[in-house]
Amino acid sequence: MNRGFTLVEMLVAMALGVIVIGAAVTMFKNGSDVATLTSQRTQLQTDLRAAENLLIQDISLAGAGMPTGGVSVPNVVPAPRYGCDLTGVCYSSQAFPTLATVPVTPPRAYYVIPGWLRGPVVTAGQPATDTITVMYTDSNFLLNEYTAAFTIPGTAANPLATQITFTLPAIPPITPPQAVNDPTVGLRIGDVLLFTSTKGAALAVVTNNVTAGAGTFTVQFSPGDILHFNSTVATSPVQQMIIASGTQLQASRVNIVTYYLDQVVDPGGNQTTRLMRQINTSPAVPLADNIVNMKFTYDTYDDKGVLQAELPDGGETNATPITPTMIQRVNLAALTGRSPTAGVRGFQGLNLQTQISVRNLSFKDRYK
């Protein structure tokens, strides 16, 4: 006679089944959590690395194509500045010169500008974050291959000396330059120009769309620009170059790039800190979310030629202040990302550190 399972046997079997299924579910959940955390960490690391790579690229280019020692800017009120877009929004704006303890007349725009404690306070009880600004010429746009000439002041066409004309040279260069008004890489309103000649160097901001003629391109740099570079004061650098017309003149486009942290609040009231990159007068662009700290130090030489390592302000507050032209290396002391863990209370973080040689300053300005 066949006998079935007893109630006790069925209960034991069901209990064992529940234990096995529960263990399997727990293992699956743990595995899923680990996969999610790994994916989050990978994404955080990818974002940080991408942002760090762009930051390294910009810092390593600081001073490329620029004259030794910085560029004089107009000694006017309001003072020339950086970090503002064409709409008048200023992100991490500072006026030149950036070092109040290093008075310079006329003021100068330097190629590495430390921004010690000039960023926002992200973590309560911690110091403010840093910013950094670098400047270099744009080697992708071959504006320097054109023959450049200021319109002589006092003419009906240009009474305030705020116009420059670009013409292709009689003997075309091996690599033909792009059109000055090229829609992809050409000059746009808000671009910053560097003028250099035997009489010095000056910066100006493009204020109108490029006008094309028969083999020529005309660019305006009228007063009232958002960065306060353009000036018709006779003593301003650009006007001094115009007065000394007849000297060989070159023009290049310049990138003034500022990195800083920005805090935004979404519609749900959640606050996010982003790493931002702002160029010339363009709107700032976010590079990475959930960046909670950015700190720099600087290796530089003092007035006696002694190396000063890891100065957070680049030597601004030294007893004998050091100008930014002496910076040899930028140390990224902290680029810290932190994101909330999915499904689990808490955060996971990652901190990157690196050292960046400012080679275009190291081999020029130290031996000025």
Beta strands, then each sheet from edge to edge (+ up, - down):
strand 1: 71-72
strand 2: 81-84
strand 3: 90-95
strand 4: 108-109
strand 5: 112-115
strand 6: 131-137
strand 7: 147-150
strand 8: 163-167
strand 9: 192-197
strand 10: 200-205
strand 11: 211-212
strand 12: 216-220
strand 13: 249-265
strand 14: 271-279
strand 15: 285-289
strand 16: 291-301
strand 17: 307-311
strand 18: 327-340
strand 19: 347-357
sheet 1: 1+ 4-
sheet 2: 2+ 3-
sheet 3: 5+ 6- 13+ 9- 10+
sheet 4: 5+ 6- 13+ 14- 15+
sheet 5: 7+ 8- 12+ 11-
sheet 6: 17+ 16- 18+ 19-
end
